[in-house]
Amino acid sequence: MKVTVIGSHLCPDTLYALNRLSEVKAEIEFKNLSASLPDLKAYLALRDSDPHYEAVKKNGGIGIPAFVLEDGTVTLDLGDVLKLSDHKARRGT
């Protein structure tokens, strides 16, 4: 399974997510917002336009880590990504 992880190497939740996804052998593309201004700009555009972020913004959060799945689905829930990975592993896809 391929997943893009948007986060920061300075964020403990991002590091945890990267480790868990590595454990399940996910193919990870990491967008490190602390190291790349183009990635940060792209993330801010996503965050400003995606309804998933309304509650995050209301509560003053950043919204990382975020996960973009192969089909373009965006989620903030690592559990959802891990369930999908497990489901795909069982199906052999």
C-alpha positions as CSV (number, residue, x, y, z in Angstrom):
1,M,0.0,0.0,0.0
2,K,1.2,3.5,-0.9
3,V,0.6,6.4,1.5
4,T,1.8,9.9,1.6
5,V,2.5,11.1,5.1
6,I,2.4,14.8,5.6
7,G,4.0,15.9,8.9
8,S,7.2,17.0,10.6
9,H,10.2,15.2,11.9
10,L,9.8,17.4,15.0
11,C,6.3,16.0,15.7
12,P,6.1,12.9,17.9
13,D,2.8,11.8,16.4
14,T,4.3,12.0,12.9
15,L,7.3,9.9,14.0
16,Y,5.0,7.3,15.6
17,A,2.9,7.1,12.4
18,L,6.0,6.7,10.2
19,N,7.3,3.9,12.4
20,R,3.9,2.1,12.5
21,L,3.5,2.3,8.7
22,S,7.1,1.0,8.2
23,E,6.2,-2.0,10.4
24,V,3.3,-2.9,8.1
25,K,5.6,-2.5,5.1
26,A,3.6,0.5,3.6
27,E,5.3,2.3,0.8
28,I,5.7,5.8,2.3
29,E,6.3,9.1,0.7
30,F,7.1,11.6,3.5
31,K,6.4,15.3,3.1
32,N,8.4,16.9,5.9
33,L,6.8,20.3,6.4
34,S,9.8,21.4,8.6
35,A,12.3,20.9,5.8
36,S,10.5,21.8,2.6
37,L,8.8,25.1,1.9
38,P,7.1,23.8,-1.3
39,D,5.6,20.9,0.7
40,L,4.5,23.3,3.4
41,K,2.8,25.6,0.8
42,A,1.0,22.6,-0.7
43,Y,-0.1,21.4,2.7
44,L,-1.5,24.8,3.6
45,A,-3.5,24.8,0.4
46,L,-4.9,21.4,1.3
47,R,-5.6,22.4,4.9
48,D,-7.4,25.5,3.8
49,S,-9.7,23.8,1.3
50,D,-10.4,20.3,2.8
51,P,-13.3,20.0,5.2
52,H,-11.5,17.4,7.3
53,Y,-9.5,20.3,8.8
54,E,-12.4,22.4,10.0
55,A,-12.4,21.0,13.6
56,V,-8.6,21.0,13.6
57,K,-8.5,24.7,12.7
58,K,-11.2,25.6,15.2
59,N,-9.2,24.0,18.0
60,G,-6.0,25.7,16.9
61,G,-4.3,22.5,15.7
62,I,-1.9,22.0,12.8
63,G,-3.5,18.7,11.5
64,I,-0.4,16.6,11.3
65,P,0.3,13.9,10.6
66,A,-2.1,13.7,7.7
67,F,-2.3,10.8,5.3
68,V,-3.1,10.8,1.6
69,L,-4.0,7.4,0.2
70,E,-3.4,6.0,-3.3
71,D,-6.9,7.0,-4.4
72,G,-6.4,10.6,-3.1
73,T,-8.4,10.2,0.0
74,V,-7.2,12.4,2.9
75,T,-7.5,11.2,6.5
76,L,-6.0,12.4,9.8
77,D,-6.6,8.9,11.4
78,L,-3.6,6.6,11.4
79,G,-6.0,3.8,12.6
80,D,-7.9,4.1,9.3
81,V,-4.7,3.8,7.3
82,L,-3.5,0.7,9.3
83,K,-6.9,-1.0,8.9
84,L,-6.8,-0.4,5.1
85,S,-3.2,-1.8,5.0
86,D,-4.3,-4.9,6.9
87,H,-7.3,-5.4,4.6
88,K,-5.1,-5.1,1.5
89,A,-2.5,-7.5,3.0
90,R,-5.2,-10.1,3.6
91,R,-6.4,-9.7,0.0
92,G,-2.9,-9.8,-1.3
93,T,-3.1,-6.5,-3.1
